[in-house]
């Protein structure tokens, strides 16, 4: 018989989030939930896959995300399964969730709800990008979206405030917020045309300022705004010469952007304007923003967002305004880890070091009571010598070892040993519970 020696590994671009990192992830996501809910956002749970067409129509068929990066599969329509010549439906793993939120908003008639729909989501997204530090094929986002009838700049400002307050609470402080306005359906098309003409001219001239690379050359025709995103050093002198959208906004967009800046100042939020912040998804109008964090190398955007006023209509709904963002959790966590400023996270409180058959029932009972009191407790399933028990308690990072041997059983007490300094006390069950509970309250405070 041949042995199958195949060693299974996580697929390229995917990874396992293991303890203790998973505790940091949970804490980060819980802090986000608390912050977002304090702004009256509520969670929406969405499917992981949708019709491919939903993403193509929202994000743009020419965008890199749709064009190159989606995981797409076809399957026969349920109704057609058994028939010959079954028609096929094409689905994709979601590369982002704004399109799904808008689909759900329309499908569930959420425009009839009072006030704005303020929704948030937490979960994995999938993009077939080249993996590197901070860039994965399965990555995680925390996103928030506001949908409704108003496009008041105060909504944009509140969304950005919420984001920055959350980053502060999560200890992500070495960040920069960039903002821009990319105009609307009135002023953007003429600007894009102007940009295209300038790009063609500069490219044809191929003068002392240099030449555009093949990607940017292609984008002159498909999506000239994306040229502004280029990080290629040789393209920078060309880009510096291009017309800026800020000089071509219509009055309504200019007014909206200047109100947004006033609102941010009112809320004490520091920002930098970046005229090249156009974002890679087609649905944006007016406000766009991004947050960059330190310690991440080239993949340093920890959040991207903006306004998408026409998207609901584009997907078949009634005219509706929208704005939102998505935080890249993988990158945010990396940045927190690199800063070395980690929060104190729940750890193993008590390791129950029991020895002798008589001690076992006492150990089982007190373990249950301690766990009921909210403490994390490890109870070895098999008897161990005290020395080995204490060694393991130490390696597991327990704060205390609770020693239960023959002496303790006879005297009806417990020996509690603090592992950091070996301080030891004998306690009754009542005293033990009191002591550990008050200690737990103190460490939480
Ligand atoms: P996005 O800029 O494509 O926007 O993604 C948002 C964030 O997700 C990025 O800033 C980054 O932190 C993270 N991210 C994206 N791709 C990867 C990857 N391959 N690996 C790790 N992290 C990644 C959106 O997705 C929009 N839906 C945001 C939005 C919501 N706009 C309006 N509402």
Boltz pocket constraint, residues with backbone or C-beta under 6 A from the ligand:
constraints:
  - pocket:
      binder: B
      contacts: [[A, 95], [A, 96], [A, 97], [A, 98], [A, 127], [A, 129], [A, 134], [A, 135], [A, 136], [A, 137], [A, 139], [A, 140], [A, 141], [A, 143], [A, 144], [A, 145], [A, 281], [A, 291], [A, 301], [A, 302], [A, 303], [A, 304], [A, 305], [A, 306], [A, 307], [A, 308], [A, 323], [A, 324], [A, 325], [A, 326], [A, 327], [A, 328], [A, 329], [A, 330], [A, 331]]
      max_distance: 6.0
